[in-house]
Amino acid sequence: FPNTYIHISRPAVVLEFGGGYERVEVIPAYAAENHDVGMRYKIPGVTTEWMDSTPKAHLDYVNGSNKAPVQGGAKGLARLLKAWKYYRNVPISSFYLEMRAAEYMRDQKSLVYYMDLYYVLKRLKSHDLAAMNDPTGKTGRITACSSNANFTDARSKLSTAVSRAKR
């Protein structure tokens, strides 16, 4: 595929096929077995050299958030946030958005996508895209952006998104 656009979007190497129509992210990692949390992997960090990742624990957390109040709500909300990220070119971690969406849905009694998208964006803004503790307790902090410049850009685009979603 000689016309495939390949670039780095930490921590991944991104391959965009068909002018970006199909996108694959490859993240290098090495495994370090840890029996108390299942498999733990070291992956390139967003702001540090290497960071811990426990995919099964994170998947279980998202799946647990995804069951109520509406089956598929946490993942659906995460997809909306990721669509906003990609369509508006917001330099924010997809993993951060997914974990924030799952965290948000754990507190909800109902789900109305257009309203909850506004509320989760508003919550992200009120938190000022702060790093969050890993809700599974298996790894460290989850950061929103890879650099101060990206953080400034993401905050600006988030502010615009909150204003537009409110309208």
Secondary structure, DSSP 8 states (H G I E B T S, - for coil): -TT-EEEEETTEEEEEEGGGTEEEEE---EEEEETTTEEEEEEE-SSSSEEEE-HHHHHHHHHHHTSSSSTTHHHHHHHHHHHHHHHTT----HHHHHHHHHHHHTT-S---HHHHHHHHHHHHHHTTT--EE-TTSSS-EE-S-SSHHHHHHHHHHHHHHHHHHH-
